[in-house]
Amino acid sequence: MKNWIILFCAFLLFAGCTKYTTPKKVERRITKGTWKISSFSVDGESVATFYEDYKFAFGESGNIKVSGGLSATGSWELGLNKNPAILYLSFPPVGGLEYLADDWKVTDMQKDLMRLERNDDANGSGALVFRK
């Protein structure tokens, strides 16, 4: 019986832990290739179709080049937070890019996937997924 209690407690401990992405991991992967928005919702409503032609290239110097449906530039920066990493995006108010300009929690960062959530609710809740 004692072993079951120990196993159950260990399960609760590990199941309750959320693993976030570190700034170093984001910085290593974000600048590789171009990204497209595969999912973007604001206050539960999907708005990804407005961005389906846009391609985003994140430069090592903190710049972002947007191509596809329009040509624009923006900037990105990582916060010092480690749990979770915070990604700050800045864009001009053109083509709907202003809705991406915010600070985002990086909830998942892989070679070909970047999952973000709005860091605060001041601009409404939001979830953003980039894919290569």
N, C-alpha and C positions, 0 to 999 in steps of 0.2 A: 504494500500500500504506500509505503514511504517513497518508493521509486516512482510511482505514478504521480505523486504530488510534486516531486522534484521535476519530472518531465513536463508536467503541466505548467509549472511556474516558468521553466525555461522557454517553453513555447510562447507564453504570454509576453515574456521579456523580448524575444526576438520578433514576434508578430507585431508588437506595438511600436517598434523602431522604424522610423522612416529614413531611408538613405537618400540624401540629397547629393547633388553633383557639386564638386569643388570648382572654384574659379580656374585653377590650373587646367583641369580637364576641359572645361568650356573653352578656354583660350586656345588649347591645342587643337580642338576639333572644329571650332566655328569658322576658322579661316581656310579650311580645306574645301574647295569646290564652291558651287553655287547652290542656294537653297530656294525652295518654293514653299508657299503656305499651303498645307494640305488641310488644315482645319483652323478656323478662327471663329470663336463665338463671343458675343458681348451680351451680358445679362441673359444667357441661355439661348440667344438667337444666333444662328449660323450666318456669318457674313463672308465666308471664305470665297464664294463665287466672284466677289468684287475684286479679288486679288489673284485669281487663277493664272493670269498671264505674267505676273510679276516674278522676276528672278532677283535674288539678293546675294551679293558677293560681299562678305565681311572681310575687310582688309586687316592686315596685321597692325597697321598704324591707327586703327580705330575708326576707319571710314567704312561706309556701306554704299555700294553702287547698286542702284535699282535699275533693272532693264526689263524689257518685255512690253507690257502695256503702256509704259511711260519710261522716261529717262530722268532719274533724280539721284541725289546723294543724301546721305544721312550720316550718323555716327553711332558708335556703340562703345560702351565702357562697362567693365566689370567692377562691382563693388568689392569691398574687402571682406564681406560676409562669407563664411565658409559653410554655414549650415542654415539655410540654403544659399547657393551662389545667387547674386542679384545681377541681372543684365539690364543696363540702362540703354534704351533706344531713343534716338532723337531724329526726327524727320521734319521736312518742311510741310506746310499745309497744302499739299497737292495730291490729287488722285486717291484720297483716303488714307494716305500714309500717316497723317496726323493721329489716326486712331491706334496706330502701332507705337507711337511715341509715348513711352511710359517706362516705369521700372517693373521688371518681370522676375519672378522666382523661377529659377531653372530647376524643374522637377525631374527631368530626365535628359541626358545628353549621351547620344551614341554616335557612331560614325555617320549614319545617314538619317538621324532623327534628333530633333531638339524640341522638347515639350516645355512650355512656359505657362505660368499662371500670373495674373496681375498681382502685384505685391500689396496693393491696398484697394479698397473699394471706393475711393474718391471718384474715380472715373467709371465706376460700375465694375461688376465682376467680369472676368474675361479669361479665356484659355486660348492659347496659340500654339500650333504645331507646325514646325518647319520640317521638310524632308528634302533629301537630295534626289 
